[in-house]
Structure formats: structure tokens, C-alpha cells
Amino acid sequence: MTPPDDASTPHDEAANKPWGGRFETPTNAFVEAFTASVEFDRRLYAHDIQGSIAHATMLAATGVLTAAERDQIVAGLEIIRADIEAGRFRWSVALEDVHMNIESALTAQIGEVGKKLHTARSRNDQVATDIRLYLRDQIDFLTHSLERLLGALIDVAEREADTILPGFTHLQAAQPISFGHHLLAWFEMLLRDRERLADCRKRVDALPLGAGALAGTTFPIDREMTAQLLGFSRICENSLDAVADRDFAIEFCACAALMMVHFSRMAEEMVLWSSQQFGFIELADAFCTGSSMMPQKKNPDVPELVRGKSGRVVGHLMALITLMKSQPLAYNKDNQEDKEPLFDTVDTLAGCLRAFGDLIPTISVRRERMRAATRAGFTTATDFADYLVRLGVPFRDAHAVVGAAVRAALARDLELSELSLEELQKLEPRINAEVYAALDIDRALAARDHRGGTAPARVRAACVAARIRLQTADG
């Protein structure tokens, strides 16, 4: 029996897929939904259209398309871009991904000419190109956001160059440092992150298009022209590698994970410093929340959440490494799973950069609380030992003398500077009144007067140098 005109056979339904000619029956409905990626890869639409316009332009230049066909395709893609940006575009799960949705809409828009766009191209090299275009743009955006945060750190460090903070090892008070010096340590960590992003971008900036499904194409394409149109600095040299690997995405996630580890350490210190037990800083109300039960609470939610999100990004890195580890060359469907971890890494990092970029300039510093904690922690003990060395006492003997002095001060709940000269001379007869200058925290801070040291003058000089480094490409 011949089916009516408006009916379709299972083979017809299968053939409606861009790849459906070989199939007898339609895709199972669950499998169709399970294998579709359009719900998340649609964010690549602008880069997909950008790549398609460059591809059509190149095909026309090499004689594969006519100029008229190229113009029709480009005009149709621009209409689709406008429809997507205006929210008029209807995405279809049945069309699987962003590429097939746009190609199908193009054919509906301009007719048979739209079917010629995919000449000399596979979704394998198409998606690899889209991801590289997307990631290159995102690295540029994230770098700009990171530079904003780095600038804020320099500003606060310069303002707090003279502010004394107890420096810690093992979370025990160790030596006096400048609070500005501590913030410049954060700056150094994040500046290296900027360098890593810049280096990663170099490997992202290679064009896969032209690799086809895995072996290239028989058409007379000009890959160098396509690379120039899309702003790539070079092309991927091997067609198999071009479509098979996602190491550039893994490398980006590794850079992001390390930056998030740095953010987590910064966040941990802000949480500690803003607690009542430390009381070194106060975070602006705009970056904190209260308790639904305890009316006195002011919780440091922003740094806590950034600290928590570090685990999320590290997890995405592990997911991508695991995704790639057992894949044979060339493309495999596994690689559909690369996008959600990558996209979420980009989104999470962008959010954390904005949060810290907004938060850092608003931190209020409780200078007297920092100074009191520095005085109470025997933080000039090393300066005391250095003073003894200058008197001719061997360092190990000086170390023992100062340890005994600390023990004596602890027994009476005193600071080292509150011990009398007579008491100190019982420990080492060569001690004289100049010891009290060595025990002064301001002098101890100023004494670290060398490049990389914590003396306020050096911190201010380091801020000037940091601004210059921030303006250069390599830090």
C-alpha cells in the first residue's frame, strides 16, 4: 500500500537527518535526546557562524563555490545570527547540535545553496574550530578581568605599605611584615597565572578547519586563507591530531584550576582575617550575608564560595584528563563531553575574577589590631638573634639564648621588650641596651630593606615595578 503524501516511512525519518541516508530506521527517541548536545553547545553559535562565513569565503576563493553562492550563504548566516541574538531562533534537539541546527536553518532560509556550505568540511574539524575560537575569546576576556584584579591588589598594597602584619608560618606568628607585602605575594601568584593563560592561548590559536573528518579533503582548499580570515596565527599541521585532541582545553582547565587554588588560598586568609579571633580586616557588607537565626552574624560568603568553587574547577580538569586518556585517534563521541566542563570552568573562573576584583578594593584594614597581634607574637625573636650574631655570638648559640628569653617572657605573660636588661644579660652578658631597638617591630620591618624584602620603602618600589610588569605581555 502506498503511503499518503503527508506520511513518512521510518526510512524517510532517518533520511531527514543530515547524515541519515545510510539508515533504515529513525533514531530511538531516548538515544536522540541522550546523544544531543544542542542544549549546551548552542553557546558556540557566534563562533560557528564566524567559522562558516570564513569557510564559505575560502570555498569561493578556490572556485568550489561561486561568488553568488558565497553571498547567499553569508547573508543567510547573518540572518540566523540576528535571529539567535533576538531570541527568535528555534533550537531542535532532533538536529543534535549547534552545527546541524544552524545548517538546517540556513537551508530553510536560502534553499539548496545552503547544502553546499558543508563541502570540504566535517563536524569534527568544525567543532574543533568553534571551541578554539570560543576559548581564544574567553582567554582574552578572562585575562582582562585578571588584570583588573591585579591592578586592585597593587593599589591596596601601596596604600598599606606601612601597615604591620604578623607574617605566619604554620599559622603561627613568625616575623613582622608589611600588609602591602603580603598582598604583593598574592599579586605574584596571579601574575604567573596571567603568564600561563597567555602561554596557553598560543596553543589554542591554531586552525583545525580543513582536517575534515580525519584525513583532510579532496577539494582545493586554502587553509592559510581560512586561518587569516579567522585570525589564527597558524594551522594544525596534522589532520588526525587536529580533530582528535583536546589538550588545549585540558591545558586551559589546568591553568584555571591552578588560578582557583590561588583564589582559594586568598579566600582562606580573608575568612581567617575577618573572623573575631583575628579581626585584621573587615569585608564590606555588600560581600557578606547574615544568619537566619543569629542576628549578630556577618558571614564572609564571597570568599567562602570562591574557596568552595576551587574544587569544582579542579574536578573539571580531572574529568577532561580522564575523558582523553583512553581515546584512540581520531574523533570519538566521547569528546562531546568536553564542552560542559570547559564551559563551566570558564563561567566559574569569570565569576570568581569579578567577585574578587570587586571585593579587594573595599577591604577595610584594622591596622591597630594587626600591630597588636604582631607585638604579642614574639615576631622580633629572629631580629634578637641577628643582634646577638652581630655581637659575635654564633647563630646556634644566639638561637638558644633567644629561645630561653621567650620561655621567660611566656612564664610571666610578657613581651620580649618587657624583659629587663638585667634579665637578658643573665642569659648573655654581651647584651646591651641596643637590644630594645632590635626588638622594635617598626625597625624590624624597615630592616628588611632589599629587593623582595618587606620594608615599606621596598614595598612601594615593588608596587611601581608591579604596575610596569602588569603593562607588559609577559609579566
TIGU-114005 format. One record per atom (N, C-alpha, C, CB): z, y, x. Coordinates in steps of 0.1 Angstrom, whole numbers, plus 5000, padded with zeros to 4 digits. Glycine has a CB too. Example, Ala and Ser with C-alpha at 12.3 -4.5 7.8 and 13.67 -1.06 7.14 Angstrom:
507849435132507849555123507849675132509049555113507149785128507149895137507950005129505749945141
! end
This chain:
500049885009500050005000500050125009501250004990499150225006499050345014500150445009497650405012500950495019502050585015501450715010502950615027502150785001501650914996501551015008502650974985500851125005500651225015501851285021499751335010502951305013504151365018505151275024504751445007504751145024505651045030505451025045505550905023506350975052506150945066506750805069506851055075506050735078506450605082507450615094505250515086508250515097509150525108508350565121509850395111507150515123506350555135506050695135505050465136505750755123505550895122506750975126505150935107507950935122509151005125509450995140510350945118509150885146509250875161508250965168509150725165507050965163506051045169506251195168504651005163507051235159507351375158508151425170508151405145508851335177509451375190508351415200510351265195508651505208507651545219507251425227508151655227508251325228507951205236507751085228509151185246507551105215507650985205506450895204507851035192505350925211504150845209504250695213503050905218505150665222505350525226506250445217505850525240506950515208507950455200507550415186509250545199507950295181507650245168508550295157507550095168509850305160510950345151511650465155511850225148512250535145512950655149514250625156513250745136514750725163516050715170517150695159516350845178518050615162519250595154519950725153520250485160520450765141521050895138522250925147521450905124523050815149524250835158523750865173525150715158522750785177522250795191521650935192521250685194520950985182520351115183521351225185519551145170522451215178523551315180524251285193524551305168524451165197525151125209524451175221525350975210523151165221522351205233521851345233521151115234522051425222521651565222522551645230521651615207521951755236522751845244522651995239522351835259521852015229521552145225522752225221520552145213523852165217525052235213525652315224526052145207525452265236525952335248524952385257526952245256523752325258522752375268521952495262521852265272522152525250521452645244521752775252521752655229522852775259523252895266522252925277524652885272521352825281520352835291519052895286520052705297519052945273517852985267517053095275518053035253517853195279517153305286516553265299518153415289517153175306516653125319515553025316517753055327515552945305514552855301513252935298514952765289513353045291512253125287511753195300512653235277512653245308512153305321511353215329513453355329511853085331511152985338509752955332511952865340509752945319508452915312507453025313508752885297507853145313506953255315506353255329507653395312507153225339506653225352505753105354507853205362506052985347505252875348503852895342505952755341503852955330502552985324501753085332502853045309502453185338501753285346501053215358502653395351501853125364501253045375500052955371502352965382500252895360499152805355497852885352499552735342498053005347496853085345496253125358497153205337497053165368496553205381495853095388497753255390496152965386495552855392494452795384496552745396494152855372493052805364493352695354491952765372494652655353494952545344495052605330496352485348495452725328495352795316494452915317496852845311493952955305493153085306494153205305492153085294493653315308494453435306494853465292493753565312493953435283494353445268495453355264493053425260495353225269496353125266497653175272495952985271497653215284498853265290499553385282498653315304498653475277499253585270499853545257498053695268499153445250499753395237501053325240498753295231501153245250502353175253503553275256502253085265503253375265504253475269504653555257503653575279503753595248504153675236504953585227502853725229504553465225505353375217506753355222504653245215506953335235508253315241509153445240508153285256508453555240509253685239509753695224508353805242508953655215509353655201510553555199508253615191510453445205511553345204512853405210511153205211512653465222513853525229514553625219513453595242513753715213514253815204514953745192513153905199514353635187514953565175516353505179514053455170516353445191517653385196518753495197517453315209518353605203519353715206519753785193518753815215518953775183519253835170519953735161518053885163520153615165520753515157519953455146522053575151518653475147517653425137517153285140516553515135517353235152516753115157517552995151516653105172516852895146517452775141517452665151516852725127518552625156518652515166518652385159519852535175518052285165517952155158518452045168516552125154519451965164519951855171518851755173521151795165517951735163516951635163515951665175516151635150515851795179515051825191515751825204514451965189516951765204517751725215518351835224516851645224517451925229517952025239517352155238517751965253517752245246517252385246515752385249517952475256515252305257513852305261512952265250513652205273513252155243512452105232512552195220512851965228513752255218513852355207512952475209515252405205512852525221512052645224510552605224512452705237510252485229508852445229508352425215508652325238509152355207508752335193508552465186509852245186509452555188509352685181508052765186510552775183507752745199506552815204505352755198506552795219505252625196504052565190503952605175504152405191505152615168505052665155504652805154506452645148504952885164504653025165503153055168505553095175502652985178501253015182500252895181501353055197500752785176499752675174499552585186498452725169498352525187498052425197498252475211496652375195498052605213498252655227499652635232497852805227500552635223501952615227502152485234502852635215501352385230501552255235501052245250500752155227500352345254499852345268500852395278498552425269501952455274502852515283503552405292504052585275503652285287504352185295503452115305505052085285502252155306501352095316501952115330499952165315501852015338502352015352503852035353501652125360504552005342506052025342506751915335506352165336507951875339508751775332510051845328509051655341510751795319512151845316513051825328512751775303512651735336513551705348513551825358513151585356512351875361512351995370512552125362510952005377512352115349512652235341514152265340512052215327514952165337516352185336516952215349517052055329516452155360517052185373516752325376516452095384515652375372515352525375516152615366513852545372516352575353517152655345518652665350517152595330519152555354520552555359520652645372521052415362519752635380519752715393519652865389518652675402518752895380518653035376519953085370517453055366520453005361521753045354522853065364522152935344522952965373524152965383523953075393524252835390522753105397522553225406523053355399521053235410522653375387523153495380524653495378522453495366525253375375526653375373527453395386527053235368526853345397527553375410527553525413526753295422526353595410526353735412527353805404524953785409527453765391528453825382529953805387528253775368530153675390531553645395531853715408531653495397530953725417531153795429531553945427529953795438530854005417531154145414532554155408530154195403532954055400534354055394535354035405534453945383535053945414535953915425536154045434535453805434535054115436535154235445535954345438533754295448535954345425536854435417538254405419536454435402538654275419539954235422540354265436540154085419539454235445539754265459540054405462538654215468539254495455539554635456540854675451538454715449541254615440542654645434543754605443542754575420543554485450544554445459544754545471544254305465543654595476543654695487544454815482542254735492544154865470544754985465546254965464544255015451546754855459548154835457548854805471548454715448548154735480548654715493548854845501547754625501547954935500548055065506549255145501546755145505549355135488550455215481551855155485550355205466551855025488553154955491553254925505553354835482552554995514552654955528554054975534551755045536554855065529556255085534557255015526556555235534556854935516557854865508558254735515557254835494559554725517560054605524560354485514561354635531559854375518559954255510560454145519558554205504561354055514561753945523560553845523563053875517560053815535559053715537559753575536558253735550559053475531559653345529558953235536559753315514559753145541559153005544560052905537559152985560559552805532560252705524561052775512561352635533560452885508561052965497562453015501561152885484562753025514563953075519563653205527564752975529564553315525564253435531564153415546565353535528563053475552562753445566562853575575561453375568561853665572561853785580561353905571560853775592561654025575561154135567559654155568561954265571559054175557557554205558557354325548556654085554556154385550555654485541555154415528554654575547555454465516554854405504553354425505555454475492552954535510551454555512550854455520551154695517551554405531551054305540550954175532552054285552551854145523551754025515550554025506553054005507550354135500549154155491547854135499549154285484547854185512546654165520546454025524546754255533547553945524547353795526546553735514548753725528546853785502546053745490544653785492546653805477544453905497543153965499542353875508543154105505542953825519542253745529541753615523543153715541542653555515542253425508541053445499543453375500541153555491540053575482538753625488540453675471538953695500537753735507536953615512538053835518537653515517537053385521536353325509538053295527536953335497536353285485534953355483537253295473534953485485533753555483532653505493533953705485533053475505532153425515531653295511532853415529532453205506532053075501531053085490533252995497531253175480530353195469528953245475530853305459528953335484527753385490526953275497528053505500527753185504527053075511526552975501528053015521527252945491526852855480525552905474527952835470525453035471524353095465523053065473524453245463523153065486521953035494521352895491522353035509522152805487521652665484521352655470522752565488521852735461521352745447519952805446522352825439519652895456518452975455517252905460518653105463516952785454515752715458515052665445516052595467513752665444513052635432512652485431511752725431513152415420512752285418511452265411513852205410511052375403509852355394508652325403509652495387507852235397506752175405506952035409506452265417508251995409508551855413508151755402510051845415507951805389507651715378508851625375506451635382508451505370509551415367510251365379508951305358509451345390510051295403508951295414510551155401507651295411506651275421505751395422505951155418506051505416505051625416504051615405504351625430502851675407501851675396500451675403502051805388499551635395498151625400497451755398497351515393498051855391497451985388497552075400498052045376496652175402496652265414497652375412495252315416498952345413499952445411500252525423501252375406500852635422501252725433502752745432500452865433503452665438504952665437505452795444505552545444504852835455505252965461505153085452504452985474504153085444503953195434505053185424502553185427505353065418506453055408507753095414506452905403508053055427509253095433509353245434509353035447508253315438508253455439508453525425506953505445507853475415508053525402509453515397507053455392510153415401511553385396512553435406511753245394512053495417513053555427513753455436514053635420513153325437513753225446513353255460513353085441514253235469513853265483513153145490515153285491513153035483512452915489512252815478513152855501511452705481511252595472511952475476509752565470512352385467512852255471511652175477513452175458511952115489510852055497510451915493511252055511511351845486511151705482511251695467512151615490510251635461510251635446511351545441508851585441511651435447512651345443514051415443512751215452514351475455515551545456515651665447515751595471514551735444514651855436515151825422513251905435514851705416515251675403516451585402514151605395516851525413517851415413519251475416517551315423519351575424520651615428521251735421520651645443522551735421523251855415524351895425523951815401524051875438525051905448525352055448524651865462524352135445524552285444525652315433523252355442525552245422526552275412527952225416526152205398527952105423529252055428529852145438529051915434528952205447529452295457530052425450528352335466529352475440529852585433531252555427528952635422531352435420532652395414533752385425532552275406533352335437534352325448534852465452533652255460533852565453534252705456535152755445532952795457534852725433535652775421537052715421534952745408537052585424538352515424539252565435538152365426538752595447539552655458539952795454538752655471539152875448539553005443540652995433538353085438540552895424541552885414542852835420541152785403542852755431544052715438544752845444543752615449543852935449544453065454545053145443543353145461544353145432544853215420546253155416543853215408546253025416547552955412548652995421547352805412548453005434549553045443549953185440549053025458548953275438549253415435550053415422547953495433549653335412550353335399551753285401549553245389551953185409553353135411554253235416553253005420553753315426554553415432554853525422553953475444553853565413554153665403555153615393552853705396555153495389556053435380557453445386555753285376557553395399558853405406559353545407558853335419558553635412558953775415559353845402557853845422558753815391559153885378560253825371557853885369560853715376562053655370563253735373562253505375564253715364565553785367566153745380566553755355565953625384566553575397566053655409566353425398564753685409564153765419564153915416562753715422563553945405563454085400562754185409564854135398561754125416560954215426559954305419560354125436559354245409558254325402558454315387556854265406557754395380557754385365556254395361558554495358555854295352554554295347554454375335554054145344553354445333553154535322553154455309551754605323553754515298553854445285552554385281554354545275551454455284550154415279549754275284549054515283550454225295550054095301551153995299549754115315552054025290553153935287553353905272554553985293554053805268554353785254555853765253553553665249556353755240557753735238557953595232558253835228559253575228559653445223559753455208560953395229559453355200559553355186561053335182558753245179561853295191563353275188564153365196563753125191563853395209564753465217564253605219564953395231564853705213564253845213564253915226565053925203565053865236565153935249564053895258566453905255563253795255562353735264561053815266561853595260560653815279559353875283558653775292559454025290557753695287557253585294555953625302556953475284555853585314554653615322553453525319554953605337552953535307551953435302550653435309551753455287550253555313548853565320548953485333548453705323549853515342549853435355550153285352550853485364551053255343551253115340550053045335552353105329549253105326548053045321546953035332547453125310546853135341545953115352546353005361545953245360547652985363548152875371547752745365549652885373547952735351547552615344546052585345548052625330545252685344543852665343543252615357543152795339544052635367543552585380543352435379544552615391544152365372544052215371542752185363545252155364542452265354541252245346539952245354541152345334539952345363538752365372538652255382538752505378539852225388539852115398539351985391541252095404539751965379539351845371537751845369539951845358537251955367535751965365535051925378535352105361535651975389535051935402535051785404535852005414536151725401536251575402535251505392537751525399535151565381534151505371532751505376534251575358532351615382530951625388530751535400530651775391531751535409531651445420531451295415532851455430532251255406532251125401530951095393533351095391530451195386529151185379527951155389528751315372527951215401526851195410526951065419526751315419528151015421528450925432527650795431529850895432527250745419526550615419525150625413527350525410524550745412523250755406522150725416523050895400521250635413520050615421519150735419519350485418518250755429517150855427516150805417516550895440515550885408515651025408516551075396514251095407515951125385516751175374517351065366515951275366518551085361519250985352519851065341520250895359519951005329520551075318522051115320520550985305522651055330524051095334524151245336524451015346523051295342523051445346523151535334521851475354522951485322523251575310524751615310522951505297525551535316527051555317527451665327527751435319526451715334526751815344527051955338525651825354526551985326526552115321527852165316525452135311528552085308529752125302530852155313530252025292531052065323532052105333531552235341532151995343530252245343529852365351530052485342528352345354529652485330529752605321531252645319529152575307532052545317533452575315534152625328534252455311533652575340534152635352533752775354533552555364532552815350532052955351532953035341530552965347533052995329533853065319535253085323533753005306535952975328537352985332537553075344537852845335536653065354536753155366536553295362535753115376535553325353535353465349536553525342534053465340537153445333538353485326539453515335538753385315539753435345540853455354540553575363541053325362539353595367539053705375539253835367537553705380538953835355539153955347540653975345538453945333541353865342542753885339543553935351543353745335543253885363543953935375543454075379543753835387542154095377541554225380542254335372540154225378542554305359543254405351544754415354543054365336545354295357546754285359547254355372547254145358546654325383547154365396547454515397546154325407546554605392546854745393548054795385545654825389548454715375549554755366550954705371549254715352551054635381552354575386553254685390552154475397554454685384555554785388556354715399556354825376556654785410557354725421558754785421556654755435559754695422561154735422561654725437562054635413561354835443561554845458562954825462561054985463563954885455565354865460565754725458566254955452565254655448565654515446565054425458565154455433563854455462563254385473564054415486561754435475564454545488565154585500566554515501565354735501567254505489568554445489568454295492569154465475567354225487567154085490566854065504566054025481566154155510565754145524567054155533564754255528567954255530569154275537570054155536569854405533570154095524571053985522570653855527571253975507569453845532568953705536568953685551567653695531569753765559569753745574568353745580570453615577567453825574566053825578565753885591565253895567566753955597566554015611567153915622567254145612567453795618568053705628567153675639568353565621565853665637564853655648564853775657563453625642564953895651564954015659566254015668564954135650567353965663568553955670568353865682569753895661567653745680567453655691566453715701566853525685565453795697564553855706565253965714563353925698566254035708567054135715567854065726568054205705568353945724569153875734568253825745569853755728567053785742566053745752565753855761564753695745565653985756565354095764566554135773565054215755567754075770568954095778568953995789570254095770568053895789568053795799568553655794568853835810568853645781569353515776568153425773570253545763568153305778567053215774566953195759567253075781565653185754565453185739566353085732564053175736566352965738567052855731568552885730566852715738569152945741570552995740570753105730570953035755569753195730569853305721569753255706568653405723568953155704568853095691570253045687567852985691570952975696572252915693573253025690572752825704573253135698574153245696573953305682573953355707572753335678572453395665572853295654570953435664572653165656573053075646574553075643572652935650575253095654576753105653577153235646577453095667576453345649576753465642576453455627575853575649575353395624575053375609576153295603573653305608576653185610577653105604578953185602577952985613579253275611580453355610580353455598580753435623579153515597578853605586578953535572577553675588578353415572578453345559579853315555577653215560580753285565582053245562582853355555582853205574582453485558583153605553582253675543583553695564581153615539580253685529579753825534580853695516579453825547578953955553577453945557579853985565576854055560575554055566575854065582574754185562574754025589574954025604575354165609573653985610574754265603575054405608576454445604574054505601577154375596578554405593579554335602578854365578579154255611580054195621580254295632579354065627581554305636581854405646581254365660583454415647581154465668580654445682581554355689580554585689582854365687583754275694583554125690585254315691583254105677583053965673581753915679582953965657580753995680579453955685579553925700578354055683580354015707580553995722581253865725581154115728582053815716582753685718581753575719583853665707580653595712579553495712578653505724578753505699578453635729577653655740578053795746576053655737578753795758579253915764578254025766580053875776577053985768576054085772575554175760574854025778575954135748575654215736576254355737576054145723575454455734576054595733575654655720575454675745575954785719575754855706574354865701576354995707573454845710571954845706571554735697571154845719572454635696572154515688571954565673573254415688572654675669572554715655571254775652573654815652570554825662569154875660568254755657568654955672568554645664567754525663567954465649568054425674569154485643569454425630568954515618570954395629568454625621567954715611566654675605567854865616566554655592565254595586564054685588565554555572564254815587563154905588562554905602563555055585563454895612563054885626562354745629564154905636562954645622562354515624560954505618563254405617560754575607559354585601558454655610559454645587558854775615557954865623557654795636558654995625558554705641558354645654557154555655559654575658556754505643555554405643554254495643555554315630554154575654553154675655551954625663553654805661551254525658550054475664549054435654550354355674547754415658546754385648547154255640545354365655547154255627547554145619549054145616547254025626549754245622551254245620551554325607551854315632552854315604553354375591553954515592554454275586553854575604554254715605553554805595554154775619554154895588553454975578552255045583554355075573552255095596551055165601549955065603551455225615550254935606549254835608548754795594549754715615549554795584549154765570548154865565550354745561548454995567547555095563546255085570548155235565546255055583545055045591544254925586545355025606544954815582544354695577543654725564545354585576544254815556543654845543542354925545544654935535542255015555541055085558539954975562541255185569540354885571539454785576538954695564540054705587539954665555539554575544538554635535540854545536538654765533537554835525536254825531537954985522536154835544534954825551534354685550535054865566535254585552534854445551534354415537536054355555534954475527534554445513533154495511535554505504532754595518531454655516530354585523531454805520530754485531529754415539529454275532530154395553528354225534527954095527528753975532526454075529529153975545529753855550531253875551529253825563531853985547533354005548533854025562534053885542
! end
